[in-house]
Amino acid sequence: MADSPAQRRRERERAERRQLIVDSARELAEAEGWDAVTTRRLADTIEYSQPVLYSHFANRAAIVDAVVVDGSAELAAALRSAREGADDDAARAVAQAYLDFAATRPALYDAIFTMPSGLSFGTPDSPPALRDAFGELQRAFATGTDGADAELLTEVVWSALHGLASLVRSGRLRPDLRDERLARLLELVTVSR
């Protein structure tokens, strides 16, 4: 039996409210940090009651997980665009896109890569957006390898990029060596293939 127009409208409105909650959490986190993102503050921001918010998400952690999924899809798209738009050095383009993402969306990056999460990472049960982002890294860095070796190499490169992003954001690395660090990392990756 087909859904009635009223049912479809209610489902559409529910999906829009859910996305409003996620978008508002992201905006608040980017403006004031994740500590400012509480269910009470989000309910006030979106002008709905907390019970409405809880009808979409069990708790704040579930909201952050939804941000992680959305953010991972954005990261995957940025990495894919960099890889497909690269003239000859897809690895460099993807690495730079990853570092740019971390620098320009710090709260989103933190949600995806540093905050605790109830999501499964690196398994067949991982949400598709997470697998897609990892897949883009793998396509850029593990060409010529396959199976477990490709995944391992991708994890090692991802770890190095995450380290660079984190150390740059915290002011621990000299800004004047940014390009040289990335070039050296990519040389090491190329040698290991």
C-alpha positions in Angstrom: 0.0 0.0 0.0 1.4 3.4 -1.0 2.0 6.1 1.6 -0.5 8.8 1.7 0.5 12.4 0.8 0.1 13.3 4.5 2.4 10.5 5.6 5.0 11.5 3.0 4.9 15.1 4.2 5.3 14.0 7.9 8.3 11.8 6.9 9.8 14.7 4.9 9.3 17.1 7.8 10.8 14.6 10.2 13.9 14.2 8.0 14.2 18.0 7.7 14.0 18.4 11.5 16.6 15.7 12.0 19.0 17.4 9.5 18.3 20.8 11.2 19.5 19.3 14.5 22.6 17.9 12.9 23.4 21.1 11.1 22.8 23.2 14.2 25.1 21.0 16.2 27.8 21.4 13.6 27.4 25.2 13.5 27.4 25.5 17.3 30.5 23.3 17.6 32.3 25.3 14.9 31.4 28.6 16.6 31.9 27.6 20.3 33.4 24.1 20.5 31.8 20.8 21.2 31.3 21.6 24.9 28.7 24.1 23.9 26.7 21.5 22.1 24.1 20.3 24.6 20.6 19.0 24.0 19.2 21.9 25.9 21.2 24.4 23.8 20.3 22.6 20.6 16.6 22.6 21.5 16.8 26.4 22.1 18.7 27.0 18.9 16.3 25.1 16.7 13.2 26.3 18.6 11.9 22.9 19.4 11.4 21.2 22.8 14.0 18.7 24.1 11.4 15.9 23.7 11.3 16.6 20.0 15.1 16.5 19.8 15.0 13.2 21.7 12.4 11.8 19.3 15.2 12.0 16.7 18.3 11.1 18.8 18.7 9.2 22.0 21.3 11.6 23.3 24.1 14.0 22.5 26.4 11.2 21.5 23.9 10.0 18.8 23.8 13.6 17.5 27.6 13.6 17.3 27.6 10.3 15.5 25.2 11.7 12.9 27.6 14.6 12.5 30.4 12.1 12.0 28.5 10.3 9.2 27.6 13.6 7.4 31.1 14.9 7.9 32.7 11.7 6.6 30.5 12.0 3.4 31.8 15.5 3.0 35.4 14.4 3.5 35.0 11.5 1.0 33.6 14.0 -1.6 36.5 16.4 -1.0 39.0 13.6 -1.3 37.3 12.2 -4.4 37.3 15.6 -6.0 40.9 16.2 -5.3 41.9 12.7 -6.6 39.8 13.1 -9.8 41.0 16.6 -10.4 44.7 15.9 -9.9 46.7 16.2 -13.1 49.4 13.7 -12.2 49.9 13.4 -8.5 46.6 12.1 -6.9 48.4 11.2 -3.6 49.6 14.8 -3.1 46.2 16.2 -4.0 44.3 13.9 -1.7 46.8 14.5 1.2 46.5 18.2 0.8 42.7 18.0 0.6 42.7 15.9 3.9 44.9 18.5 5.6 42.8 21.4 4.3 39.6 19.7 5.5 41.2 19.4 9.0 42.3 23.0 9.0 39.1 24.6 7.7 36.5 22.4 9.6 38.2 21.9 13.0 35.1 21.0 15.0 33.9 18.6 12.3 37.3 17.0 12.0 37.3 16.6 15.8 33.9 14.9 15.7 35.1 12.5 13.0 38.5 11.7 14.3 39.1 12.5 17.9 35.8 12.4 19.9 34.5 9.1 21.3 32.0 7.5 19.0 29.6 4.6 19.1 30.1 4.0 15.4 32.0 1.1 14.0 35.2 2.1 12.2 37.2 0.0 9.8 34.7 -2.9 9.7 32.1 -4.1 7.2 29.5 -2.7 9.6 30.9 0.8 9.3 28.5 3.3 7.9 29.0 3.7 4.1 30.2 7.3 4.4 33.1 6.2 6.7 34.0 3.4 4.3 33.9 5.8 1.4 36.3 8.3 3.0 38.7 5.4 3.8 38.3 4.1 0.2 39.3 7.5 -1.2 42.5 7.4 0.9 43.1 3.9 -0.3 42.6 4.8 -4.0 45.2 7.6 -3.6 47.8 5.9 -1.5 47.6 2.1 -2.0 47.6 1.8 -5.8 49.5 -1.2 -6.8 48.8 -3.1 -3.6 45.8 -5.1 -2.7 44.0 -6.8 0.1 45.3 -6.4 3.7 48.5 -4.7 2.5 46.4 -2.0 0.8 44.4 -1.4 4.0 47.5 -1.5 6.2 49.3 1.0 4.0 46.2 3.3 3.9 45.9 3.2 7.7 49.6 4.1 8.1 49.3 7.0 5.7 46.1 8.1 7.3 47.7 8.0 10.7 50.6 10.2 9.4 48.2 12.7 7.9 46.1 12.8 11.1 49.3 13.4 13.1 50.3 16.2 10.8 46.9 17.8 11.0 46.8 17.5 14.7 50.3 18.8 15.3 49.7 21.8 12.9 46.4 22.7 14.6 48.0 22.7 18.0 50.9 24.9 16.8 53.5 22.2 17.5 55.0 22.2 14.0 56.8 25.0 12.2 54.4 26.6 9.6 57.3 27.3 7.2 58.0 23.6 6.7 54.4 22.6 5.8 55.1 21.8 2.1 58.4 20.1 2.8 56.8 17.8 5.5 54.1 16.8 3.1 56.6 16.2 0.3 58.8 14.0 2.5 55.8 12.0 3.8 54.7 11.3 0.2 58.3 10.3 -0.7 58.2 7.8 2.1 54.9 6.4 1.0 56.1 6.1 -2.6 59.2 4.2 -1.5 57.1 1.8 0.6 54.9 0.7 -2.3 
